[in-house]
Structures are given as structure tokens and as C-alpha cells.
Amino acid sequence: MRLQLALNVPDLAEAVAFYGKMFNAEPARERPGYANFAINEPPLKLVLFENPDAEPGSLNHLGVEVETKEEVAHAEARLNDEGIGTTGVDDTECCWATKTETWVNAPDGNRWELYVRTGDAEHLGNTVVADSDGHPQPVCCG
């Protein structure tokens, strides 16, 4: 398990160069408008979204990356038991990856994603592939 920090950056190449030096790491994945680092120490998934219209360095969203779909389902059930509403568990294509995920909104307005990456996708935007009702409901990556 590791925390995810997703930032909006005005210049992706500049941000990749800076964070690569800061964490002494190469990006795990780079695509148009997107890069991520899978950093071991500290355990962090740093995600960069090129977004020239957003305030530089502003928060896009937060997340917790887990290792299995069962961990996502368990987290979603626990949160619902605690009275924290979720989006439900969906299989999605988002951020150049296929994922199983659920989302919550914190009282401060921050969006949190709990997810496991299951493969590759060919686009940045979000598409729900399968949800409990069979209806697409975009929830990711803004």
C-alpha cells in the first residue's frame, strides 16, 4: 500500500525533471499530459497532470494504491460501515490504466481514490467499464 498524490502542473517536462531529481527516480509511466512515479522511499505514487489552466502545483486528488481488488472492496465496505459514502467499486479505464476503484469526498473537498491498477489503457480520461448497476458514471481525473 502507498499513498498517492496527484498534482496539476503547468509544464509536464519541467515537473518530471524536478520530481525525478527530488526523489532520485525515473517516471514509471509517461503519456501525453500525464506522468507518474512509483517511489519506494517514501512509499508514494506521485501523479502529474499537465493542466496549464489550473493553479500551478494545485492538488488534483489524493489516493491510496493497494495490491488487490479485494482490498478495494474491503476498504469500500469499511468506509460505508463508518458512514462515509463512496462511489461504489467500479472497473475503470482512467489515467492510461485499467483499475478497480472507489472514490470518496472528504469534508474539506478533497477527492480520495482507493484503487488497484490492473493493466494499461489507451487514454487519459475516465470510462467506467463495469459498475454494480451496469451504468457508466465518470469519477476520475479532472
N, C-alpha and C positions, 0 to 999 in steps of 0.2 A: 504494500500500500504506500502511496505517496501523495502529497498534496499537489494540486495543480493551480498555477497562477497564470491567467490568460490576460495579456496586456494588449491594448491598442497602441500601435506605433506608427508615426508618420512616414518613416523610411525603413523598410524591412531590411535591406542590406546593411545599413548602418547599425540597426539594432542587433542583427545576427552577429556582426563583427564585435560589438561591445559585449554582449552577453557570452559569446564564445570565449572571449578573453577573461571576463569576470569569473566564469565557472570552469575555465580551462577545459572546455568541452566543444565538440562539434555538434551541429544540429542532427538530431535523429531523423528528421524529415523536413524537407523544404519543398514547397509548391508555390505557385503564383499567389502572392498576397498572404502567405502563411509559412510559418516555421515552428518547429518545436524541438526542445532539448529534453532528453531523458537523463537527468542529472542524478548521479548516485549519492554524492555527498555535497550538501544535504539532499536527502531524497526529495526531489522536486521535478515535476513536469512543468516546464516553462513554455508557454504557448504565446506566439506573437502573431497578431493580426494586423496587416498593413491597413490602416484606416486614416488617411490624411485629414478627414473631416472631424475626427474625434480629438479630444484634448490629448496632446502627447503624453504617453505613459499612463493614460487612464485605464482603469480596470474594465476588462471586458466581462469576465466571470471568473469564478473560483471553482475548484473541483477536487474530487478525491478519486484517484485511479486505483482500482482494485484488480485482482487477478482472475476472478471468475464471474460468470453470470449469476451464480448462486449468491455471491457476496452482494451484488447489486440488489437482487430480490430481497435478501435478508435486511439490508440497510433500508430499503423502501418500506418493508413491513414494520421494522422497528420505528421508523420516523412516523408512520401513520399511527402506530400504537401510542406514540408520545403526543399525538395531536398535531403533528406537522404535516400539512398537506403536500403531496408530491404530484408529479405529472403522471405517475404510473410508470411501469417498466416498459420501455419500447426498444425494439431493434431499429437502429437508425443508420443512415449514411450521413456523416457530418464531418467537416473539417478534414477531408481527404482520407477518412477512415470509416469502417463499419464498426458500430458499437452497440452494446446493450447499456441503456442508461435510464436514469430518473433524475428529475430536477426539483429543486425547492427554491423558494424565495425567502430570504432572511428578512426579519423585521426592518433592517437598515436598508433594504432594497437590493442588496447583493444577491446575484443568482449563483447557486451552487449546483454543480453537476456531479453525480456519483455514477461511475461508468467503468466498463472494461472494453478495451479495444479488441475487436475480433478479426479485423482484416483491413484491407485497403479499399478505398472508394476513389472515384474519378472526379470529385467535385468538392468545393468548399461548403456550399450551402447545405441546409438540413432537409432531409427527407425521412419521414418515418416509414420504415419498410413493413413493420408489423407491430401493432399495439393490441391491447386486450380487447378493443372494440372493432378492430379492423379499419379504423378511420385515420388518415394522416392528420397529424397535429404538430406543425413545426415548433420546435422548442429551443433550438441551438444557435449559437454562433452569430451574434449580432454586431 
